Amino acid sequence: MITPEFSHPVSVDGINRNWSEYKLAASPEERVALAERFELISLDKLEGTIRLRRGRDGETIDMLASIDADVVQPCIVSLAPVPSKVAEDFELTFLSYPVGQEPDDHDLEAPEPIEGGKIDLGEVLAQQLALALDPFPRAQDAEIPESYRGDPNAVDSLPSEEDRPNPFAALEALKKR
């Protein structure tokens, strides 16, 4: 198992029904490594506040968290720097699954798995950052060059179905020989 760039594991054994609060801030080295992982120009700030408690059922761990990050992504058109801020709250539930009974990756309602009796709070923040990033960052003045743009009238100028050459005409001709 690879250790994440921003690893802050917490043992679930010490978590009880009262909220415990954790404040994290990525170091400059951790931010550089995360920027590389997420293909950012830079990650100037990554902080989070995480609250954990044992769920009412005694098996799950409830998480309430907030993330605060300053990122610079490359513009999808010009590769110019596009600075942005990520600030959001999120909730997760964790559960220790018996071996071989982990949830399907596509089950969005299933609690997150607890691995090795620990929750890595740093990796939770890193994954939330990845989810919150703009998938198509675009600089304000970035324009797609005219040579890359399609002709907006191209659909209207296509030949009708009857006028288009049949792609199987050559095969038909060979068959008739």
Residue pairs with C-beta under 8 A, 6 or more apart in sequence:
4 120
4 122
4 123
4 126
5 30
5 33
5 34
5 37
5 126
6 24
6 26
6 30
6 33
6 34
6 46
6 122
6 123
6 125
6 126
7 120
7 122
7 123
8 22
8 24
8 120
8 121
8 122
9 118
9 119
9 120
9 121
10 22
10 52
10 118
10 119
10 120
10 121
11 117
11 118
12 61
12 94
12 96
12 114
12 117
12 118
12 119
13 117
14 20
15 52
15 53
15 54
15 61
16 53
16 54
17 53
17 54
17 56
18 53
19 51
19 52
19 53
19 64
20 51
20 52
20 53
21 49
21 50
21 51
22 49
22 50
22 51
22 52
22 121
23 47
23 48
23 49
23 50
24 47
24 48
24 49
24 50
24 121
24 122
24 125
25 45
25 46
25 47
25 48
26 34
26 43
26 45
26 46
26 47
26 122
26 125
30 46
30 122
31 42
31 43
31 44
31 45
31 46
32 43
34 40
34 43
34 46
34 126
34 129
35 41
35 42
35 43
35 71
37 126
38 129
38 130
38 133
39 74
40 71
40 72
40 73
40 133
41 72
41 73
41 74
41 81
42 71
42 72
43 69
43 70
43 71
43 72
43 129
44 70
44 71
44 72
45 68
45 69
45 70
46 67
46 68
46 69
46 125
46 126
46 129
47 67
47 68
47 69
48 65
48 66
48 67
48 68
48 121
48 125
48 128
49 65
49 66
50 63
50 64
50 65
50 121
50 124
50 125
51 63
51 64
51 65
52 61
52 62
52 63
52 119
53 61
53 62
54 60
54 61
54 62
55 61
55 62
55 93
59 95
59 96
60 93
60 94
60 95
60 111
61 93
61 94
61 95
61 114
61 119
62 91
62 93
63 91
63 92
63 93
63 94
63 119
63 124
64 89
64 91
65 89
65 90
65 91
65 92
65 124
65 125
65 128
66 87
66 88
66 89
66 90
67 86
67 87
67 88
67 90
67 125
67 128
67 129
67 132
68 85
68 86
68 87
69 85
69 86
69 87
69 129
69 132
70 83
70 84
70 85
70 86
71 83
71 84
71 85
71 86
71 129
71 133
72 81
72 82
72 83
72 84
73 81
73 82
73 84
73 133
73 134
73 137
74 80
74 81
74 82
74 137
75 81
75 82
75 137
75 138
75 139
75 142
76 136
76 137
76 138
76 142
77 138
77 139
77 142
77 143
77 144
78 139
78 142
80 139
80 142
81 139
82 134
82 137
82 138
82 139
84 134
84 137
86 129
86 132
86 133
88 128
88 132
90 128
92 111
92 112
92 124
93 111
93 112
94 111
94 112
94 113
94 114
94 119
95 110
95 111
95 112
95 113
95 114
96 113
96 114
96 117
97 103
97 113
97 114
102 113
103 110
103 111
103 113
104 110
151 157
166 172
